[in-house]
């Protein structure tokens, strides 16, 4: 996702619970010579709220195919307090969100 978003943000924080995926991301982002600063963190999305003071508040959060492996309610609840009011969350996958039937696809922000 960081490669696809190259140049769209000044800084990105990318996290993954798999250290091998982060090693691959580091190799690939270095090879691509990306424009923005990228910080790679070995951490689970469910535990992101614990690092709020360290990481701050985000404009945008993106989640790719891994969302179905996460505790979706916990991740979305945490992100609700980590995203600016004028920001958002993009969940990207292989299926069309408009035809999705999963409950999380239709949760509205309070």
VMD Tcl script that draws the C-alpha trace (Angstrom):
set ca {
  {0.00 0.00 0.00}
  {2.88 2.37 0.77}
  {4.15 1.97 -2.77}
  {0.70 2.65 -4.25}
  {0.37 5.78 -2.09}
  {3.84 7.08 -2.96}
  {3.89 10.88 -2.97}
  {0.34 11.28 -1.62}
  {1.41 11.90 1.98}
  {4.41 13.45 3.66}
  {4.84 10.55 6.04}
  {3.53 7.00 6.45}
  {3.56 4.60 9.34}
  {3.20 1.01 8.18}
  {2.64 -1.84 10.56}
  {2.54 -5.57 10.26}
  {2.58 -8.34 12.83}
  {4.86 -10.46 10.60}
  {8.55 -9.45 10.77}
  {9.22 -11.13 7.42}
  {6.62 -8.96 5.71}
  {8.30 -5.88 7.17}
  {11.69 -7.03 5.89}
  {10.20 -7.38 2.42}
  {8.54 -3.96 2.72}
  {11.85 -2.39 3.74}
  {13.64 -3.94 0.75}
  {10.93 -2.92 -1.69}
  {10.46 0.64 -0.42}
  {14.21 1.18 -0.51}
  {14.36 -0.17 -4.05}
  {11.48 2.10 -5.12}
  {13.12 5.21 -3.60}
  {9.80 6.50 -2.26}
  {9.23 10.23 -1.78}
  {7.75 10.24 1.71}
  {9.18 9.17 5.04}
  {8.09 5.62 5.92}
  {8.27 4.10 9.37}
  {7.82 0.31 9.54}
  {6.55 -1.11 12.83}
  {6.27 -4.75 13.92}
  {2.94 -4.50 15.73}
  {-0.59 -5.87 15.60}
  {-3.35 -3.49 14.49}
  {-5.41 -4.55 17.52}
  {-2.71 -3.07 19.78}
  {-2.29 0.21 17.90}
  {-4.23 2.20 20.52}
  {-1.49 1.39 23.06}
  {0.95 3.45 20.98}
  {-1.31 6.49 20.55}
  {0.95 8.82 22.51}
  {3.97 7.71 20.52}
  {2.39 7.71 17.05}
  {-0.17 10.51 17.32}
  {-3.35 11.06 15.34}
  {-3.67 10.13 11.67}
  {-5.41 11.73 8.71}
  {-5.93 8.42 6.91}
  {-5.59 4.77 7.83}
  {-5.53 2.06 5.19}
  {-5.99 -1.64 5.72}
  {-5.43 -4.13 2.95}
  {-6.35 -7.78 2.64}
  {-5.37 -8.54 6.25}
  {-8.56 -7.02 7.67}
  {-10.38 -10.34 7.63}
  {-7.70 -11.78 9.98}
  {-8.04 -8.96 12.49}
  {-10.40 -8.44 15.37}
  {-12.36 -6.06 13.16}
  {-14.46 -4.40 15.84}
  {-11.42 -3.78 18.05}
  {-9.38 -2.34 15.18}
  {-12.17 -0.06 13.96}
  {-12.92 1.11 17.50}
  {-9.25 1.93 18.07}
  {-8.98 3.73 14.74}
  {-12.05 5.81 15.57}
  {-10.00 7.54 18.26}
  {-6.80 7.66 16.17}
  {-8.20 9.34 13.04}
  {-8.82 13.08 12.74}
  {-12.44 14.16 12.36}
  {-11.72 15.22 8.76}
  {-9.90 11.95 8.05}
  {-10.97 8.45 7.20}
  {-10.26 4.75 6.93}
  {-9.86 2.91 3.63}
  {-10.19 -0.87 3.67}
  {-8.84 -2.28 0.43}
  {-9.36 -5.81 -0.79}
  {-10.20 -7.92 -3.79}
  {-13.99 -7.68 -3.49}
  {-16.32 -4.81 -4.27}
  {-17.26 -3.01 -1.04}
  {-20.64 -1.97 -2.48}
  {-21.75 -5.56 -2.77}
  {-20.24 -6.70 0.53}
  {-22.46 -8.30 3.11}
  {-20.14 -8.22 6.13}
  {-21.42 -6.17 9.08}
  {-18.20 -4.11 9.34}
  {-18.77 -2.76 5.82}
  {-21.79 -0.81 7.03}
  {-20.70 0.49 10.44}
  {-21.32 4.23 10.66}
  {-19.18 6.54 12.75}
  {-21.02 7.97 15.73}
}
mol new
graphics top color blue
foreach p $ca { graphics top sphere $p radius 0.5 }
foreach p [lrange $ca 0 end-1] q [lrange $ca 1 end] { graphics top cylinder $p $q radius 0.2 }
display resetview
